[in-house]
Amino acid sequence: MLSHNDTGPAYARNAAPFLHGPEIEAMTAALIAGQYGHHAETEKFEAELAAFLGVPDVVAVSRCTAALHLALIAVGIGRGDDVVVPAQTFCATVHAIRAVGAVPRFADVDPHTQCVTADTVAAAITDDTRAVLPVHYGGRAVDLSAIAPELAEHRIAVVEDAAHAFGSRHRDGRLVGTTGALTCFSFGPIKTITSIEGGAIVPRDRREAERLRTLRLLGIRAQQAERISSTDYQVDGAGLPYHLSAVHAAVGRVQLRHHHIVAARRVSLWRAYARALADIDNVELIDVDIDYTIPFNAVVRVPDRDVVFARMKEAGIGVGVHYPPNHTQPAFRRWTRHRPLPATEATASELLSLPFHPAMTEHDVTTVTSTLTAILS
């Protein structure tokens, strides 16, 4: 096991990559093979992801932002369309909406989960809404089944931002990515599995999978093996260079084989935080529904967050913030349609992400929570 924490104690980093060892050999083999773009290694990774999820197909891409962008294109979202999305997400989610010319229509969240609900999504829908983009914040699966008939009736597509949620389940036992929505995952450096950088889309059917594969390879339908065995190939339409390289896929394949190890560590670490924080006044741990979730982070609500943040940093604790809400960001102000987001706004200034990654131990959790207790007392 290699865990990139040689620069200091594990609790000094808010998040960190976690390697198991064989990634180095796999990457070296891919480098020696000399195929650094899309290759058979990528397709093996896709097949293994599909087998893990129990779905017919998975399309691997260069990162989750690319996945979201392609997914919105695939469902026909374009200029002037509304896409309902929480303001409480990483800015990449909203950038993907803007990349297709659509307008973010911000929905409020449940203050205890930081996720949208069926009610908050329904309240944000307009006559121009063409897609809903729920974010599985912290890894918690968002359940929109209560408004699924309404969405279907109005032909509103669901594109899931599951960047935090690989391996998490809905309460009915189904894995995120298997409920029929177009689902986008991230395999970035600090995710449950990493391919250094990377992402994937779970398409809804074979035709959509084929279109996504063409889009991610600059509009070229033929796969690499076909192209190199011919004197010609055809560019069938628009596309982008969003493929996942063989080198990244090689790392992802190793990570996927070891997913159970990281998943167990993340669940254990989150439960340790829950126990340690239970008796601390004025601290609320954001609920990720841990019995069904592989948690991405451990986020608390605290009073005087900015002061607490600064003092935790001074004490050597790697705290962070996930995330400053996007409806307040200058980049999106021009397209923001103002509507009340009371829960988002009430909690935004309270959110504090505690150090959370698989190299941490319960002793690290004790150090973090003891420091937090001292600062709040």
C-alpha positions in Angstrom: 0.0 0.0 0.0 1.2 3.5 -0.9 -0.6 6.4 0.5 1.0 9.7 -0.3 1.1 11.1 3.2 4.9 11.4 3.7 4.7 15.2 4.1 3.2 15.0 7.6 0.4 13.4 9.6 -2.6 12.1 7.7 -4.9 14.6 9.4 -2.9 17.5 7.9 -4.4 16.8 4.5 -8.1 17.3 3.8 -8.0 14.6 1.1 -5.3 12.5 -0.6 -4.9 9.9 -3.3 -4.7 6.3 -2.0 -2.7 3.7 -4.0 -2.4 0.0 -3.4 1.0 -0.6 -5.1 0.2 -2.5 -8.3 -0.8 0.8 -10.0 2.9 1.6 -10.6 3.5 -1.7 -12.5 0.3 -1.3 -14.5 1.1 2.2 -15.5 4.7 1.2 -16.5 3.3 -1.6 -18.6 0.9 0.8 -20.4 3.8 3.3 -21.0 6.0 0.6 -22.4 3.2 -0.6 -24.7 3.4 2.9 -26.3 -0.3 3.4 -26.6 -1.1 6.5 -24.7 -4.5 7.4 -26.1 -7.7 5.4 -26.3 -6.7 1.7 -26.5 -7.7 -1.8 -25.5 -6.8 -1.0 -21.9 -9.5 1.6 -21.9 -12.1 -0.9 -23.2 -11.1 -3.5 -20.6 -11.7 -0.8 -17.9 -15.1 0.0 -19.4 -16.0 -3.7 -19.4 -14.9 -4.2 -15.8 -16.8 -1.1 -14.7 -19.9 -2.4 -16.4 -19.5 -5.8 -14.7 -19.0 -4.1 -11.3 -22.2 -2.1 -11.7 -24.2 -4.8 -13.3 -25.1 -2.7 -16.4 -24.8 -3.4 -20.1 -22.3 -0.7 -20.9 -20.0 2.1 -19.5 -18.3 4.8 -21.6 -15.0 6.0 -20.1 -13.9 9.6 -20.6 -11.1 11.9 -19.5 -12.9 13.4 -16.5 -16.3 13.8 -14.9 -16.8 17.3 -16.3 -16.4 15.8 -19.8 -18.9 13.1 -18.8 -21.4 15.7 -17.8 -20.8 17.8 -20.9 -21.3 14.7 -23.2 -24.3 13.5 -21.3 -26.1 16.8 -21.7 -25.3 16.8 -25.4 -26.6 13.2 -25.6 -30.0 14.1 -24.1 -30.3 17.1 -26.5 -29.8 20.0 -24.1 -28.9 23.2 -25.8 -29.1 27.0 -25.9 -31.9 28.5 -23.9 -32.8 25.2 -22.1 -33.2 25.2 -18.3 -31.3 22.6 -16.3 -32.2 22.3 -12.7 -29.1 21.8 -10.5 -28.2 22.5 -6.9 -26.1 25.6 -6.3 -24.3 23.4 -3.7 -21.9 21.5 -5.9 -18.4 21.9 -7.4 -18.4 24.6 -10.1 -17.6 22.0 -12.8 -21.2 20.8 -12.7 -22.5 24.3 -13.7 -19.7 24.7 -16.2 -20.9 21.6 -18.0 -24.4 23.2 -18.3 -23.0 26.4 -19.6 -20.8 24.5 -22.1 -23.9 23.4 -24.0 -25.4 26.9 -23.8 -28.0 26.0 -21.3 -29.1 28.0 -18.2 -28.6 26.7 -14.7 -31.8 26.8 -12.7 -30.6 26.5 -9.1 -32.6 24.3 -6.7 -32.4 24.4 -2.9 -31.1 21.5 -0.8 -32.0 19.7 2.4 -29.9 21.4 5.0 -29.1 18.1 6.7 -27.9 16.3 3.6 -26.9 19.1 1.2 -28.7 17.2 -1.5 -31.6 18.2 -3.6 -34.9 16.5 -2.9 -37.9 15.7 -5.1 -39.7 18.7 -3.6 -36.8 21.2 -4.1 -36.4 20.0 -7.7 -40.1 20.3 -8.4 -40.1 23.8 -7.1 -37.4 24.8 -9.6 -38.9 23.3 -12.7 -40.1 25.8 -15.4 -41.7 25.5 -18.8 -38.2 25.7 -20.2 -36.7 22.9 -18.1 -35.3 20.1 -20.2 -33.1 18.3 -17.7 -32.5 17.8 -14.0 -29.0 17.4 -12.8 -29.0 16.1 -9.2 -25.7 15.9 -7.4 -25.0 12.9 -5.0 -23.3 15.2 -2.5 -20.9 13.3 -0.2 -21.8 10.1 -1.9 -25.4 10.0 -0.8 -27.8 8.7 -3.4 -30.5 11.3 -4.4 -34.0 9.8 -4.7 -36.2 11.6 -7.3 -38.7 8.7 -7.7 -41.5 10.8 -6.3 -41.4 13.1 -9.3 -40.2 10.6 -11.9 -43.7 10.4 -13.5 -43.8 14.2 -13.8 -40.3 14.3 -15.3 -41.2 11.6 -17.8 -44.5 13.3 -18.8 -42.7 16.5 -19.6 -39.8 14.7 -21.2 -37.3 16.1 -18.7 -34.1 14.1 -18.7 -32.2 13.1 -15.6 -28.4 13.4 -15.8 -26.8 12.4 -12.5 -23.6 14.0 -11.2 -22.3 11.0 -9.2 -18.8 12.2 -8.9 -18.8 11.5 -5.2 -20.9 8.3 -5.3 -19.2 5.4 -7.0 -20.2 2.3 -5.1 -23.0 3.9 -3.2 -26.5 2.5 -3.2 -30.1 3.6 -3.1 -32.2 2.4 -0.2 -33.8 -0.2 -2.4 -30.3 -1.7 -2.8 -29.6 -0.6 -6.4 -26.2 0.9 -7.1 -26.0 4.5 -8.1 -25.8 4.3 -11.9 -28.2 1.4 -12.3 -31.6 3.2 -12.0 -32.1 4.3 -15.6 -30.7 7.8 -15.4 -27.7 8.9 -17.5 -25.1 8.8 -14.7 -21.6 10.4 -14.6 -18.8 9.3 -12.3 -15.4 10.8 -11.4 -12.2 8.9 -11.1 -10.2 12.0 -10.1 -7.2 11.8 -7.7 -9.1 11.7 -4.4 -12.2 9.7 -5.4 -13.1 6.2 -4.1 -11.3 4.8 -7.1 -8.9 6.9 -9.2 -7.5 6.7 -12.6 -5.3 9.8 -11.8 -7.9 11.8 -13.9 -10.9 10.2 -15.5 -14.6 9.7 -15.5 -17.3 7.5 -16.9 -20.9 7.6 -18.2 -23.5 4.9 -17.7 -25.6 5.2 -20.9 -29.3 4.3 -21.0 -29.2 2.1 -24.0 -26.9 0.8 -26.8 -27.7 3.6 -29.2 -26.8 6.2 -26.6 -23.5 4.3 -25.8 -22.5 4.4 -29.5 -23.3 8.1 -29.7 -21.3 8.9 -26.6 -18.3 6.9 -27.9 -18.4 8.8 -31.2 -18.7 12.2 -29.4 -15.7 11.4 -27.1 -13.5 10.6 -30.1 -13.9 13.7 -32.2 -16.9 12.4 -34.1 -15.1 9.3 -35.4 -17.2 6.2 -35.1 -14.5 3.6 -36.0 -12.4 2.4 -33.1 -8.6 2.6 -33.1 -8.1 -1.0 -34.3 -10.3 -0.3 -37.3 -8.6 3.0 -38.1 -5.1 1.7 -38.1 -6.0 -1.2 -40.4 -7.5 1.1 -43.0 -6.3 3.9 -45.3 -9.4 6.0 -44.4 -11.9 6.7 -41.7 -15.1 8.7 -41.4 -15.9 11.7 -39.2 -19.6 11.3 -38.6 -20.4 14.5 -36.7 -19.4 16.8 -33.9 -17.0 15.5 -31.2 -14.5 16.3 -28.6 -11.1 14.8 -27.4 -12.7 13.4 -24.3 -11.3 9.8 -24.4 -9.6 8.2 -21.5 -6.0 7.2 -22.1 -4.7 3.6 -21.7 -2.3 4.8 -19.0 -5.1 6.2 -16.9 -7.3 3.2 -17.6 -4.5 0.9 -16.4 -4.4 2.7 -13.0 -8.2 2.6 -12.9 -8.4 -1.1 -13.4 -6.1 -1.8 -10.4 -8.1 0.6 -8.3 -11.3 -1.1 -9.2 -10.0 -4.5 -8.1 -9.2 -2.9 -4.7 -12.4 -0.9 -4.4 -13.7 -3.0 -1.5 -10.7 -2.1 0.6 -11.1 1.7 0.2 -14.9 1.5 0.5 -14.6 -0.3 3.9 -12.0 2.2 5.1 -14.2 5.2 4.1 -17.3 3.8 5.8 -15.3 3.0 9.0 -13.7 6.4 9.1 -17.1 8.2 8.6 -18.6 6.1 11.5 -15.6 7.0 13.7 -16.3 10.7 13.0 -20.0 10.2 13.8 -19.2 8.7 17.2 -16.6 11.3 18.0 -18.8 14.2 17.0 -22.1 13.0 18.6 -21.5 14.8 21.9 -20.0 18.0 20.6 -22.4 20.9 21.0 -23.2 23.1 18.0 -21.7 20.6 15.5 -23.9 18.7 13.0 -22.4 16.1 10.7 -24.0 16.1 7.3 -25.9 12.9 6.9 -24.7 10.7 4.0 -27.1 7.8 4.9 -24.0 5.7 5.8 -25.7 2.3 5.7 -26.0 2.7 1.9 -23.1 5.1 1.1 -19.4 5.0 0.3 -18.8 8.5 1.7 -16.6 10.9 -0.2 -16.1 13.3 2.7 -17.0 14.2 6.2 -18.7 17.6 6.4 -19.9 19.4 9.5 -21.9 22.5 10.1 -20.3 24.7 12.7 -20.9 28.3 14.0 -18.4 31.0 13.1 -17.0 28.7 10.3 -14.4 31.0 9.0 -12.9 31.5 12.4 -13.0 27.8 13.1 -11.4 27.1 9.7 -8.5 29.5 10.4 -7.8 28.1 13.8 -8.0 24.5 12.7 -5.5 25.3 9.9 -3.2 27.0 12.5 -3.4 23.7 14.5 -2.2 21.7 11.5 -5.6 20.2 10.7 -6.4 19.9 7.0 -9.9 21.3 6.9 -11.6 22.5 3.7 -14.9 23.7 2.3 -17.2 21.8 -0.1 -18.4 24.1 -1.7 -19.0 27.8 -1.9 -22.5 27.9 -3.5 -22.5 28.6 -7.2 -25.4 31.0 -7.4 -23.1 33.5 -5.6 -20.2 33.1 -8.0 -19.3 35.9 -10.4 -18.9 33.4 -13.3 -22.6 32.4 -13.1 -24.2 35.6 -12.0 -25.2 36.5 -15.6 -27.2 33.3 -16.0 -28.6 33.0 -12.5 -32.3 33.4 -12.2 -32.9 34.6 -8.7 -35.2 32.5 -6.6 -35.1 31.7 -2.9 -32.5 29.2 -1.8 -32.9 29.5 2.0 -31.3 26.2 3.1 -28.4 26.6 0.7 -27.7 30.2 1.9 -28.3 29.4 5.6 -25.8 26.5 5.6 -23.2 27.8 3.1 -21.3 29.8 5.7 -21.4 26.9 8.2 -19.9 24.0 6.1 -16.5 22.7 7.1 -15.0 19.6 5.5 -12.9 17.6 8.0 -9.8 15.6 6.9 -11.1 12.5 5.2 -9.2 9.9 3.2 -8.4 6.2 3.5 -4.9 6.6 5.0 -6.4 8.1 8.1 -6.9 6.1 11.3 -9.3 6.5 14.2 -6.4 8.1 16.1 -6.3 10.8 13.4 -10.1 11.3 13.9 -9.6 11.7 17.6 -6.9 14.4 17.0 -9.2 16.2 14.6 -12.3 16.1 16.8 -10.4 17.0 20.0 -8.9 20.0 18.3 -12.4 21.0 17.0 -13.8 20.6 20.5 -11.1 22.8 22.0 -11.6 25.5 19.4 -15.4 25.6 19.9 -15.2 25.6 23.7 
